[in-house]
């Protein structure tokens, strides 16, 4: 419980002091999701961090580089949803990643993992 409160405080601090820094949000979300050990409270917060990063990112210019990094964000979101056991949403997120970048092998691999589970 203390860890989830501290992570919520970190999320709030990032939103307050770095409101457009989606890379910082994703970096923190990745770190804590990997350390969470499938702890749902922590993963809920990290999923919200990635969703916030996606919304910030969507406001960026529409260059090919931006689309490729958007695919990476969708892949990360899908991975965290997969950790939570939310396979339908995870698969949807992986499919969005493939739509943005058809060469995203990790997303393709993870779509298969969702179907196998």
C-alpha positions in Angstrom: 0.0 0.0 0.0 2.8 2.4 0.9 4.5 1.7 -2.5 1.3 2.5 -4.4 0.9 5.8 -2.5 4.5 6.8 -3.2 4.1 5.9 -6.8 0.9 8.0 -7.0 2.8 10.9 -5.4 5.6 10.5 -8.0 3.0 10.5 -10.8 1.4 13.7 -9.5 4.9 15.3 -9.1 5.7 14.5 -12.7 2.4 15.9 -13.9 3.0 19.1 -11.9 6.6 19.7 -12.8 7.1 18.0 -16.2 3.6 18.0 -17.7 4.8 17.4 -21.3 7.6 14.9 -20.6 6.0 11.7 -21.9 9.4 10.0 -22.0 9.9 10.5 -18.2 6.4 9.1 -17.6 7.1 6.0 -19.7 10.5 5.5 -18.2 9.1 5.5 -14.7 6.1 3.4 -15.7 8.5 0.8 -17.2 10.7 0.7 -14.2 8.0 0.2 -11.6 6.0 -2.2 -13.8 9.0 -4.4 -14.0 9.5 -4.3 -10.3 5.8 -4.7 -9.4 5.7 -8.4 -9.7 2.2 -8.3 -11.1 0.9 -6.3 -8.2 -2.4 -4.9 -9.5 -2.4 -1.6 -7.6 1.1 -0.7 -8.8 0.3 -1.8 -12.4 -2.9 0.2 -12.4 -0.8 3.3 -11.7 1.8 2.5 -14.3 -0.9 1.8 -16.9 -2.3 5.2 -16.2 1.1 6.7 -16.6 1.6 5.1 -20.0 -1.9 6.2 -21.0 -1.1 9.8 -19.9 2.2 9.6 -21.9 0.2 8.5 -25.0 -2.2 11.4 -24.7 0.8 13.9 -24.3 2.5 12.2 -27.3 -0.6 12.4 -29.4 -0.4 16.2 -29.2 3.0 16.1 -30.9 3.7 16.6 -34.6 2.7 13.8 -37.0 6.1 12.8 -38.4 7.1 9.2 -39.1 9.5 9.2 -36.0 6.5 10.2 -33.9 4.4 7.4 -35.2 7.2 4.9 -34.5 7.5 6.1 -30.9 3.7 5.9 -30.6 3.9 2.3 -31.6 6.5 1.8 -28.8 4.1 3.4 -26.3 1.2 1.2 -27.4 3.5 -1.9 -27.1 4.5 -0.9 -23.5 0.8 -0.3 -22.6 -0.1 -3.7 -24.0 2.8 -5.4 -22.1 1.6 -3.8 -18.8 -2.0 -4.8 -19.5 -0.7 -8.3 -20.2 1.0 -8.4 -16.8 -2.3 -7.5 -15.2 -4.0 -10.4 -17.0 -6.2 -8.1 -19.2 -5.5 -10.0 -22.4 -8.3 -8.4 -24.6 -7.1 -4.9 -23.9 -3.4 -5.9 -24.2 -4.1 -7.5 -27.6 -5.9 -4.4 -28.7 -2.9 -2.2 -27.7 -0.5 -4.5 -29.5 -2.6 -4.3 -32.6 -2.6 -0.5 -32.4 1.2 -0.7 -32.2 1.4 -2.8 -35.3 -0.9 -0.3 -37.1 1.6 2.5 -36.3 4.7 0.5 -37.1 4.3 -2.7 -39.1 7.9 -3.7 -38.3 7.4 -3.8 -34.5 8.4 -7.4 -33.9 7.8 -7.2 -30.2 4.2 -6.2 -30.7 3.7 -9.0 -33.2 5.2 -11.5 -30.8 3.1 -10.2 -27.9 -0.1 -10.6 -30.0 0.8 -14.3 -30.4 1.4 -14.5 -26.6 -2.1 -13.1 -25.9 -3.6 -15.7 -28.2 -1.8 -18.5 -26.6 -2.7 -17.6 -23.1 
